Amino acid sequence: MTTSGSAEKNISAIAEGDTPVLETLAQMTVNTFDRSGLDLQTYTLVRLAALASMDAAPVSYLLNLGAADEMGVPLEMVQGMLVAIAPVVGTARVVSAASKMIRGIDLVAASDEPA
């Protein structure tokens, strides 16, 4: 495989949610919660708001929505966060974020289906 092909494979792995890559990315954020001084729900909502503001990929939402679910953050609060940031980040980013959140959730549902 060429260097270009190898790079393409690595990039595809990230986009498809390859576990070792995601684990590496998760390690980059270790201890950020403790250093933030925020409660779990606020911390999670701030991270999701940051993703929306930068038009992140569905797999980024996948990771953070999973963490939000584990922390008991209801989807209604995520929706409220999108409403709160809409005047700042704009309609297009909020609609894009909502769409990508759904695609991230769909990635989980697809991976849970029997082959």
N, CA, C and O atoms as a GROMACS GRO file, in nm:
protein
  460
    1MET      N    1   0.085  -0.118   0.000
    1MET     CA    2   0.000   0.000   0.000
    1MET      C    3   0.089   0.123   0.000
    1MET      O    4   0.192   0.125   0.068
    2THR      N    5   0.052   0.223  -0.074
    2THR     CA    6   0.129   0.346  -0.081
    2THR      C    7   0.109   0.428   0.046
    2THR      O    8   0.019   0.402   0.125
    3THR      N    9   0.195   0.527   0.062
    3THR     CA   10   0.180   0.615   0.178
    3THR      C   11   0.045   0.683   0.175
    3THR      O   12  -0.020   0.697   0.279
    4SER      N   13   0.003   0.725   0.057
    4SER     CA   14  -0.128   0.788   0.042
    4SER      C   15  -0.239   0.692   0.081
    4SER      O   16  -0.334   0.730   0.149
    5GLY      N   17  -0.226   0.566   0.039
    5GLY     CA   18  -0.326   0.465   0.074
    5GLY      C   19  -0.330   0.438   0.223
    5GLY      O   20  -0.437   0.418   0.280
    6SER      N   21  -0.213   0.438   0.286
    6SER     CA   22  -0.205   0.417   0.431
    6SER      C   23  -0.270   0.533   0.505
    6SER      O   24  -0.343   0.512   0.602
    7ALA      N   25  -0.242   0.654   0.460
    7ALA     CA   26  -0.304   0.772   0.522
    7ALA      C   27  -0.455   0.768   0.507
    7ALA      O   28  -0.529   0.800   0.599
    8GLU      N   29  -0.499   0.729   0.388
    8GLU     CA   30  -0.643   0.720   0.363
    8GLU      C   31  -0.707   0.616   0.456
    8GLU      O   32  -0.815   0.639   0.510
    9LYS      N   33  -0.640   0.504   0.476
    9LYS     CA   34  -0.691   0.399   0.565
    9LYS      C   35  -0.701   0.452   0.708
    9LYS      O   36  -0.801   0.428   0.776
   10ASN      N   37  -0.598   0.523   0.753
   10ASN     CA   38  -0.599   0.578   0.889
   10ASN      C   39  -0.710   0.681   0.907
   10ASN      O   40  -0.777   0.683   1.010
   11ILE      N   41  -0.728   0.766   0.808
   11ILE     CA   42  -0.832   0.867   0.816
   11ILE      C   43  -0.970   0.801   0.815
   11ILE      O   44  -1.059   0.842   0.889
   12SER      N   45  -0.987   0.700   0.732
   12SER     CA   46  -1.114   0.626   0.728
   12SER      C   47  -1.142   0.560   0.862
   12SER      O   48  -1.256   0.557   0.907
   13ALA      N   49  -1.038   0.507   0.927
   13ALA     CA   50  -1.055   0.442   1.057
   13ALA      C   51  -1.109   0.541   1.160
   13ALA      O   52  -1.196   0.507   1.240
   14ILE      N   53  -1.057   0.663   1.158
   14ILE     CA   54  -1.105   0.765   1.250
   14ILE      C   55  -1.251   0.798   1.221
   14ILE      O   56  -1.334   0.803   1.312
   15ALA      N   57  -1.282   0.820   1.094
   15ALA     CA   58  -1.419   0.857   1.055
   15ALA      C   59  -1.519   0.748   1.086
   15ALA      O   60  -1.635   0.776   1.115
   16GLU      N   61  -1.474   0.621   1.080
   16GLU     CA   62  -1.564   0.509   1.105
   16GLU      C   63  -1.569   0.468   1.251
   16GLU      O   64  -1.641   0.374   1.287
   17GLY      N   65  -1.494   0.537   1.336
   17GLY     CA   66  -1.500   0.508   1.478
   17GLY      C   67  -1.416   0.390   1.520
   17GLY      O   68  -1.454   0.316   1.611
   18ASP      N   69  -1.301   0.370   1.456
   18ASP     CA   70  -1.210   0.262   1.490
   18ASP      C   71  -1.174   0.272   1.638
   18ASP      O   72  -1.127   0.376   1.684
   19THR      N   73  -1.194   0.165   1.712
   19THR     CA   74  -1.177   0.167   1.856
   19THR      C   75  -1.038   0.210   1.903
   19THR      O   76  -1.031   0.297   1.990
   20PRO      N   77  -0.927   0.155   1.850
   20PRO     CA   78  -0.796   0.201   1.900
   20PRO      C   79  -0.773   0.351   1.878
   20PRO      O   80  -0.713   0.418   1.961
   21VAL      N   81  -0.820   0.401   1.766
   21VAL     CA   82  -0.805   0.544   1.740
   21VAL      C   83  -0.888   0.624   1.840
   21VAL      O   84  -0.840   0.723   1.896
   22LEU      N   85  -1.011   0.581   1.862
   22LEU     CA   86  -1.098   0.652   1.955
   22LEU      C   87  -1.044   0.645   2.097
   22LEU      O   88  -1.056   0.741   2.172
   23GLU      N   89  -0.985   0.532   2.134
   23GLU     CA   90  -0.926   0.519   2.266
   23GLU      C   91  -0.811   0.619   2.283
   23GLU      O   92  -0.795   0.679   2.389
   24THR      N   93  -0.732   0.636   2.179
   24THR     CA   94  -0.623   0.734   2.183
   24THR      C   95  -0.678   0.874   2.200
   24THR      O   96  -0.628   0.953   2.281
   25LEU      N   97  -0.783   0.906   2.124
   25LEU     CA   98  -0.844   1.038   2.137
   25LEU      C   99  -0.903   1.058   2.276
   25LEU      O  100  -0.894   1.167   2.332
   26ALA      N  101  -0.963   0.954   2.330
   26ALA     CA  102  -1.021   0.963   2.465
   26ALA      C  103  -0.913   0.989   2.569
   26ALA      O  104  -0.935   1.064   2.664
   27GLN      N  105  -0.797   0.928   2.552
   27GLN     CA  106  -0.687   0.949   2.646
   27GLN      C  107  -0.641   1.095   2.648
   27GLN      O  108  -0.591   1.143   2.750
   28MET      N  109  -0.659   1.164   2.537
   28MET     CA  110  -0.619   1.305   2.530
   28MET      C  111  -0.702   1.391   2.624
   28MET      O  112  -0.659   1.500   2.663
   29THR      N  113  -0.820   1.344   2.661
   29THR     CA  114  -0.909   1.425   2.744
   29THR      C  115  -0.912   1.380   2.890
   29THR      O  116  -0.989   1.434   2.970
   30VAL      N  117  -0.829   1.282   2.925
   30VAL     CA  118  -0.826   1.235   3.063
   30VAL      C  119  -0.790   1.351   3.154
   30VAL      O  120  -0.700   1.430   3.124
   31ASN      N  121  -0.859   1.361   3.263
   31ASN     CA  122  -0.837   1.463   3.366
   31ASN      C  123  -0.893   1.601   3.331
   31ASN      O  124  -0.888   1.691   3.415
   32THR      N  125  -0.945   1.620   3.211
   32THR     CA  126  -0.998   1.753   3.180
   32THR      C  127  -1.122   1.783   3.263
   32THR      O  128  -1.146   1.898   3.300
   33PHE      N  129  -1.202   1.680   3.293
   33PHE     CA  130  -1.320   1.703   3.376
   33PHE      C  131  -1.277   1.755   3.513
   33PHE      O  132  -1.330   1.856   3.561
   34ASP      N  133  -1.184   1.686   3.576
   34ASP     CA  134  -1.139   1.728   3.710
   34ASP      C  135  -1.084   1.870   3.709
   34ASP      O  136  -1.109   1.947   3.801
   35ARG      N  137  -1.010   1.903   3.606
   35ARG     CA  138  -0.949   2.036   3.598
   35ARG      C  139  -1.050   2.145   3.562
   35ARG      O  140  -1.025   2.263   3.586
   36SER      N  141  -1.164   2.106   3.505
   36SER     CA  142  -1.262   2.206   3.461
   36SER      C  143  -1.334   2.273   3.577
   36SER      O  144  -1.370   2.391   3.568
   37GLY      N  145  -1.356   2.201   3.685
   37GLY     CA  146  -1.432   2.256   3.797
   37GLY      C  147  -1.582   2.258   3.773
   37GLY      O  148  -1.657   2.315   3.852
   38LEU      N  149  -1.626   2.194   3.665
   38LEU     CA  150  -1.769   2.191   3.632
   38LEU      C  151  -1.833   2.063   3.684
   38LEU      O  152  -1.764   1.964   3.709
   39ASP      N  153  -1.966   2.066   3.700
   39ASP     CA  154  -2.036   1.942   3.731
   39ASP      C  155  -2.045   1.860   3.602
   39ASP      O  156  -2.025   1.912   3.493
   40LEU      N  157  -2.077   1.730   3.615
   40LEU     CA  158  -2.075   1.639   3.500
   40LEU      C  159  -2.168   1.682   3.388
   40LEU      O  160  -2.130   1.679   3.271
   41GLN      N  161  -2.291   1.723   3.423
   41GLN     CA  162  -2.385   1.762   3.317
   41GLN      C  163  -2.338   1.886   3.243
   41GLN      O  164  -2.343   1.890   3.120
   42THR      N  165  -2.292   1.986   3.316
   42THR     CA  166  -2.244   2.108   3.251
   42THR      C  167  -2.123   2.079   3.164
   42THR      O  168  -2.114   2.127   3.052
   43TYR      N  169  -2.031   1.999   3.216
   43TYR     CA  170  -1.911   1.961   3.141
   43TYR      C  171  -1.948   1.895   3.008
   43TYR      O  172  -1.892   1.928   2.904
   44THR      N  173  -2.042   1.803   3.014
   44THR     CA  174  -2.085   1.731   2.894
   44THR      C  175  -2.154   1.824   2.795
   44THR      O  176  -2.127   1.817   2.675
   45LEU      N  177  -2.240   1.909   2.844
   45LEU     CA  178  -2.311   2.003   2.756
   45LEU      C  179  -2.215   2.104   2.693
   45LEU      O  180  -2.233   2.142   2.577
   46VAL      N  181  -2.115   2.148   2.768
   46VAL     CA  182  -2.016   2.241   2.713
   46VAL      C  183  -1.938   2.173   2.600
   46VAL      O  184  -1.913   2.234   2.497
   47ARG      N  185  -1.901   2.048   2.620
   47ARG     CA  186  -1.828   1.975   2.516
   47ARG      C  187  -1.913   1.960   2.391
   47ARG      O  188  -1.864   1.977   2.280
   48LEU      N  189  -2.042   1.927   2.408
   48LEU     CA  190  -2.131   1.914   2.294
   48LEU      C  191  -2.151   2.049   2.225
   48LEU      O  192  -2.158   2.056   2.102
   49ALA      N  193  -2.159   2.155   2.302
   49ALA     CA  194  -2.173   2.290   2.243
   49ALA      C  195  -2.048   2.325   2.162
   49ALA      O  196  -2.059   2.385   2.055
   50ALA      N  197  -1.932   2.288   2.212
   50ALA     CA  198  -1.808   2.314   2.138
   50ALA      C  199  -1.807   2.237   2.007
   50ALA      O  200  -1.765   2.289   1.904
   51LEU      N  201  -1.853   2.114   2.011
   51LEU     CA  202  -1.859   2.034   1.888
   51LEU      C  203  -1.952   2.098   1.787
   51LEU      O  204  -1.921   2.106   1.668
   52ALA      N  205  -2.067   2.144   1.835
   52ALA     CA  206  -2.163   2.209   1.744
   52ALA      C  207  -2.104   2.336   1.685
   52ALA      O  208  -2.124   2.364   1.567
   53SER      N  209  -2.033   2.411   1.765
   53SER     CA  210  -1.979   2.537   1.716
   53SER      C  211  -1.871   2.519   1.611
   53SER      O  212  -1.846   2.608   1.531
   54MET      N  213  -1.805   2.402   1.612
   54MET     CA  214  -1.701   2.378   1.512
   54MET      C  215  -1.745   2.282   1.403
   54MET      O  216  -1.663   2.239   1.322
   55ASP      N  217  -1.874   2.247   1.399
   55ASP     CA  218  -1.930   2.159   1.297
   55ASP      C  219  -1.856   2.026   1.292
   55ASP      O  220  -1.809   1.983   1.187
   56ALA      N  221  -1.848   1.961   1.408
   56ALA     CA  222  -1.775   1.836   1.424
   56ALA      C  223  -1.839   1.721   1.347
   56ALA      O  224  -1.953   1.729   1.303
   57ALA      N  225  -1.763   1.615   1.332
   57ALA     CA  226  -1.807   1.495   1.262
   57ALA      C  227  -1.900   1.410   1.350
   57ALA      O  228  -1.894   1.420   1.473
   58PRO      N  229  -1.985   1.328   1.287
   58PRO     CA  230  -2.076   1.244   1.365
   58PRO      C  231  -2.007   1.158   1.471
   58PRO      O  232  -2.062   1.139   1.580
   59VAL      N  233  -1.890   1.106   1.441
   59VAL     CA  234  -1.823   1.019   1.539
   59VAL      C  235  -1.785   1.097   1.665
   59VAL      O  236  -1.780   1.038   1.773
   60SER      N  237  -1.759   1.226   1.654
   60SER     CA  238  -1.731   1.307   1.772
   60SER      C  239  -1.855   1.316   1.860
   60SER      O  240  -1.845   1.311   1.983
   61TYR      N  241  -1.970   1.330   1.797
   61TYR     CA  242  -2.094   1.331   1.874
   61TYR      C  243  -2.120   1.195   1.935
   61TYR      O  244  -2.170   1.185   2.047
   62LEU      N  245  -2.088   1.091   1.862
   62LEU     CA  246  -2.106   0.955   1.911
   62LEU      C  247  -2.037   0.939   2.046
   62LEU      O  248  -2.098   0.891   2.141
   63LEU      N  249  -1.912   0.978   2.054
   63LEU     CA  250  -1.836   0.966   2.179
   63LEU      C  251  -1.898   1.048   2.290
   63LEU      O  252  -1.915   0.999   2.402
   64ASN      N  253  -1.931   1.171   2.260
   64ASN     CA  254  -1.979   1.261   2.363
   64ASN      C  255  -2.124   1.237   2.403
   64ASN      O  256  -2.160   1.257   2.518
   65LEU      N  257  -2.207   1.194   2.310
   65LEU     CA  258  -2.344   1.158   2.346
   65LEU      C  259  -2.346   1.030   2.430
   65LEU      O  260  -2.428   1.015   2.520
   66GLY      N  261  -2.253   0.939   2.400
   66GLY     CA  262  -2.241   0.818   2.483
   66GLY      C  263  -2.204   0.854   2.625
   66GLY      O  264  -2.260   0.800   2.720
   67ALA      N  265  -2.107   0.946   2.640
   67ALA     CA  266  -2.067   0.991   2.774
   67ALA      C  267  -2.183   1.062   2.842
   67ALA      O  268  -2.206   1.044   2.961
   68ALA      N  269  -2.256   1.144   2.766
   68ALA     CA  270  -2.372   1.215   2.823
   68ALA      C  271  -2.476   1.117   2.874
   68ALA      O  272  -2.532   1.136   2.982
   69ASP      N  273  -2.502   1.014   2.796
   69ASP     CA  274  -2.599   0.912   2.837
   69ASP      C  275  -2.554   0.842   2.965
   69ASP      O  276  -2.634   0.821   3.056
   70GLU      N  277  -2.426   0.807   2.971
   70GLU     CA  278  -2.373   0.741   3.090
   70GLU      C  279  -2.382   0.830   3.213
   70GLU      O  280  -2.396   0.780   3.325
   71MET      N  281  -2.373   0.961   3.194
   71MET     CA  282  -2.378   1.055   3.305
   71MET      C  283  -2.519   1.099   3.339
   71MET      O  284  -2.540   1.180   3.429
   72GLY      N  285  -2.616   1.046   3.266
   72GLY     CA  286  -2.755   1.078   3.294
   72GLY      C  287  -2.802   1.211   3.238
   72GLY      O  288  -2.900   1.268   3.287
   73VAL      N  289  -2.733   1.263   3.136
   73VAL     CA  290  -2.776   1.389   3.074
   73VAL      C  291  -2.888   1.355   2.976
   73VAL      O  292  -2.864   1.286   2.876
   74PRO      N  293  -3.009   1.401   3.002
   74PRO     CA  294  -3.120   1.369   2.912
   74PRO      C  295  -3.107   1.442   2.778
   74PRO      O  296  -3.050   1.551   2.771
   75LEU      N  297  -3.160   1.382   2.673
   75LEU     CA  298  -3.155   1.443   2.540
   75LEU      C  299  -3.226   1.578   2.538
   75LEU      O  300  -3.196   1.663   2.455
   76GLU      N  301  -3.322   1.597   2.629
   76GLU     CA  302  -3.391   1.726   2.637
   76GLU      C  303  -3.292   1.837   2.674
   76GLU      O  304  -3.305   1.950   2.627
   77MET      N  305  -3.193   1.805   2.758
   77MET     CA  306  -3.092   1.905   2.794
   77MET      C  307  -2.999   1.932   2.676
   77MET      O  308  -2.955   2.045   2.656
   78VAL      N  309  -2.970   1.830   2.598
   78VAL     CA  310  -2.889   1.850   2.478
   78VAL      C  311  -2.964   1.940   2.380
   78VAL      O  312  -2.907   2.030   2.320
   79GLN      N  313  -3.093   1.914   2.366
   79GLN     CA  314  -3.176   1.998   2.279
   79GLN      C  315  -3.178   2.141   2.332
   79GLN      O  316  -3.167   2.236   2.254
   80GLY      N  317  -3.191   2.158   2.462
   80GLY     CA  318  -3.189   2.292   2.522
   80GLY      C  319  -3.057   2.363   2.498
   80GLY      O  320  -3.055   2.484   2.475
   81MET      N  321  -2.948   2.288   2.503
   81MET     CA  322  -2.816   2.346   2.476
   81MET      C  323  -2.812   2.397   2.332
   81MET      O  324  -2.761   2.506   2.307
   82LEU      N  325  -2.865   2.319   2.237
   82LEU     CA  326  -2.866   2.363   2.097
   82LEU      C  327  -2.948   2.491   2.080
   82LEU      O  328  -2.910   2.580   2.003
   83VAL      N  329  -3.061   2.499   2.151
   83VAL     CA  330  -3.142   2.620   2.146
   83VAL      C  331  -3.064   2.738   2.202
   83VAL      O  332  -3.067   2.848   2.147
   84ALA      N  333  -2.993   2.716   2.313
   84ALA     CA  334  -2.918   2.824   2.378
   84ALA      C  335  -2.804   2.876   2.292
   84ALA      O  336  -2.775   2.996   2.294
   85ILE      N  337  -2.738   2.789   2.217
   85ILE     CA  338  -2.622   2.835   2.138
   85ILE      C  339  -2.660   2.882   1.998
   85ILE      O  340  -2.577   2.943   1.929
   86ALA      N  341  -2.783   2.856   1.955
   86ALA     CA  342  -2.824   2.892   1.819
   86ALA      C  343  -2.799   3.040   1.785
   86ALA      O  344  -2.749   3.069   1.676
   87PRO      N  345  -2.830   3.134   1.874
   87PRO     CA  346  -2.805   3.274   1.839
   87PRO      C  347  -2.656   3.307   1.824
   87PRO      O  348  -2.619   3.403   1.757
   88VAL      N  349  -2.572   3.228   1.887
   88VAL     CA  350  -2.427   3.254   1.882
   88VAL      C  351  -2.362   3.186   1.763
   88VAL      O  352  -2.285   3.248   1.690
   89VAL      N  353  -2.393   3.058   1.743
   89VAL     CA  354  -2.325   2.982   1.636
   89VAL      C  355  -2.402   2.983   1.504
   89VAL      O  356  -2.344   2.955   1.399
   90GLY      N  357  -2.529   3.014   1.510
   90GLY     CA  358  -2.609   3.023   1.388
   90GLY      C  359  -2.692   2.898   1.361
   90GLY      O  360  -2.663   2.788   1.407
   91THR      N  361  -2.795   2.921   1.283
   91THR     CA  362  -2.890   2.816   1.250
   91THR      C  363  -2.825   2.700   1.176
   91THR      O  364  -2.850   2.584   1.207
   92ALA      N  365  -2.741   2.732   1.079
   92ALA     CA  366  -2.680   2.626   0.997
   92ALA      C  367  -2.597   2.531   1.083
   92ALA      O  368  -2.603   2.410   1.064
   93ARG      N  369  -2.522   2.584   1.177
   93ARG     CA  370  -2.440   2.498   1.263
   93ARG      C  371  -2.525   2.413   1.355
   93ARG      O  372  -2.494   2.297   1.379
   94VAL      N  373  -2.632   2.469   1.408
   94VAL     CA  374  -2.720   2.394   1.498
   94VAL      C  375  -2.791   2.282   1.422
   94VAL      O  376  -2.800   2.170   1.472
   95VAL      N  377  -2.840   2.311   1.303
   95VAL     CA  378  -2.906   2.207   1.223
   95VAL      C  379  -2.806   2.100   1.184
   95VAL      O  380  -2.836   1.980   1.189
   96SER      N  381  -2.686   2.141   1.145
   96SER     CA  382  -2.581   2.045   1.112
   96SER      C  383  -2.547   1.959   1.233
   96SER      O  384  -2.532   1.838   1.220
   97ALA      N  385  -2.535   2.020   1.350
   97ALA     CA  386  -2.503   1.945   1.472
   97ALA      C  387  -2.611   1.844   1.503
   97ALA      O  388  -2.581   1.728   1.534
   98ALA      N  389  -2.736   1.884   1.495
   98ALA     CA  390  -2.846   1.792   1.523
   98ALA      C  391  -2.844   1.674   1.426
   98ALA      O  392  -2.863   1.560   1.467
   99SER      N  393  -2.821   1.703   1.300
   99SER     CA  394  -2.814   1.598   1.198
   99SER      C  395  -2.700   1.502   1.227
   99SER      O  396  -2.716   1.381   1.216
  100LYS      N  397  -2.585   1.556   1.264
  100LYS     CA  398  -2.469   1.472   1.290
  100LYS      C  399  -2.484   1.393   1.420
  100LYS      O  400  -2.431   1.283   1.432
  101MET      N  401  -2.556   1.448   1.515
  101MET     CA  402  -2.586   1.372   1.637
  101MET      C  403  -2.668   1.250   1.602
  101MET      O  404  -2.643   1.140   1.652
  102ILE      N  405  -2.768   1.270   1.516
  102ILE     CA  406  -2.853   1.157   1.474
  102ILE      C  407  -2.769   1.054   1.399
  102ILE      O  408  -2.786   0.934   1.420
  103ARG      N  409  -2.679   1.100   1.311
  103ARG     CA  410  -2.592   1.006   1.239
  103ARG      C  411  -2.501   0.930   1.336
  103ARG      O  412  -2.475   0.812   1.316
  104GLY      N  413  -2.452   0.997   1.438
  104GLY     CA  414  -2.370   0.931   1.539
  104GLY      C  415  -2.449   0.824   1.613
  104GLY      O  416  -2.399   0.714   1.638
  105ILE      N  417  -2.573   0.857   1.648
  105ILE     CA  418  -2.660   0.759   1.714
  105ILE      C  419  -2.688   0.643   1.620
  105ILE      O  420  -2.691   0.527   1.662
  106ASP      N  421  -2.708   0.673   1.491
  106ASP     CA  422  -2.731   0.567   1.392
  106ASP      C  423  -2.611   0.476   1.378
  106ASP      O  424  -2.627   0.356   1.354
  107LEU      N  425  -2.488   0.530   1.394
  107LEU     CA  426  -2.368   0.446   1.388
  107LEU      C  427  -2.371   0.342   1.499
  107LEU      O  428  -2.333   0.227   1.477
  108VAL      N  429  -2.415   0.383   1.618
  108VAL     CA  430  -2.424   0.289   1.730
  108VAL      C  431  -2.529   0.184   1.701
  108VAL      O  432  -2.505   0.065   1.721
  109ALA      N  433  -2.645   0.228   1.653
  109ALA     CA  434  -2.754   0.133   1.625
  109ALA      C  435  -2.711   0.032   1.519
  109ALA      O  436  -2.742  -0.086   1.530
  110ALA      N  437  -2.640   0.078   1.417
  110ALA     CA  438  -2.594  -0.012   1.310
  110ALA      C  439  -2.492  -0.112   1.364
  110ALA      O  440  -2.493  -0.228   1.322
  111SER      N  441  -2.407  -0.069   1.454
  111SER     CA  442  -2.305  -0.160   1.507
  111SER      C  443  -2.365  -0.259   1.604
  111SER      O  444  -2.306  -0.365   1.628
  112ASP      N  445  -2.482  -0.227   1.661
  112ASP     CA  446  -2.550  -0.319   1.753
  112ASP      C  447  -2.633  -0.424   1.682
  112ASP      O  448  -2.672  -0.524   1.742
  113GLU      N  449  -2.660  -0.403   1.553
  113GLU     CA  450  -2.743  -0.498   1.478
  113GLU      C  451  -2.662  -0.623   1.446
  113GLU      O  452  -2.543  -0.616   1.416
  114PRO      N  453  -2.729  -0.741   1.454
  114PRO     CA  454  -2.658  -0.863   1.417
  114PRO      C  455  -2.621  -0.864   1.269
  114PRO      O  456  -2.696  -0.813   1.185
  115ALA      N  457  -2.506  -0.921   1.239
  115ALA     CA  458  -2.458  -0.924   1.100
  115ALA      C  459  -2.533  -1.022   1.016
  115ALA      O  460  -2.505  -1.036   0.897
   0.00000   0.00000   0.00000
